[in-house]
Amino acid sequence: MSYADEMKNLVGDIKGSRRDRTASLKALFEDTHAILADARGFIKEKSEELKEMARELREFLARGEKTRMEGFKGMMKDIQGRIGEIAERAKEVRVDAQKLLGQFDKELAEMAKDLRDFLAKSETDRNADFKETMKDIETRIKGIQDRVKEVFRDTKDLLGEYKEERERAAGYWAALAGKVKEEVKETIPAAEKEKPKLKAKKKRGKKK
């Protein structure tokens, strides 16, 4: 193949490739425009939906605000009513407490008066009981003192008897010791007389 033919074929390939790329780019642009158109349509649709939702929300909030205000007013009215009931009840309790305290003071004064009267009337009785109690205590103390004296007396007598017994025992033992001593003195000489005499042994001479 000649050089001219090769150049002709190369130019044809370049042109064909350019047409293909141009067609591809055109298709890509068309697809891009279609996608953008769909996106704009989607955004517009959603924007309308959001606007509708915002409108409905504003209407709902407006209606809810009115309802909330009515509910708040009703609640405040109920709270004020309860506060009034509590205040009235507190007033009643305060009045009842004052009455109760007044009655308590009155009863306490009566009790104090009764106690003073009782103490005044029973003073004589208490003195009599005290004297009787002291008399009984003195009697018991005297009995204890007498019993102590009796114990001392019995102890003294017992010690005296013990001393006499000890002296008699000492005399008995002294007499017994003297008697034994005399008997020993009498027995020793008699025994020496009756003692046998021992014979003297003869000395033997040594053998030569």
Buried (B, 14 or more C-beta within 10 A) or exposed (E): EEEEEEEEEEEEEEEEEEEEEEEEEEEEEEEEEEEEEEEEEEEEEEEEEEEEEEEEEEEEEEEEEEEEEEEEEEEEEEEEEEEEEEEEEEEEEEEEEEEEEEEEEEEEEEEEEEEEEEEEEEEEEEEEEEEEEEEEEEEEEEEEEEEEEEEEEEEEEEEEEEEEEEEEEEEEEEEEEEEEEEEEEEEEEEEEEEEEEEEEEEEEEEEE
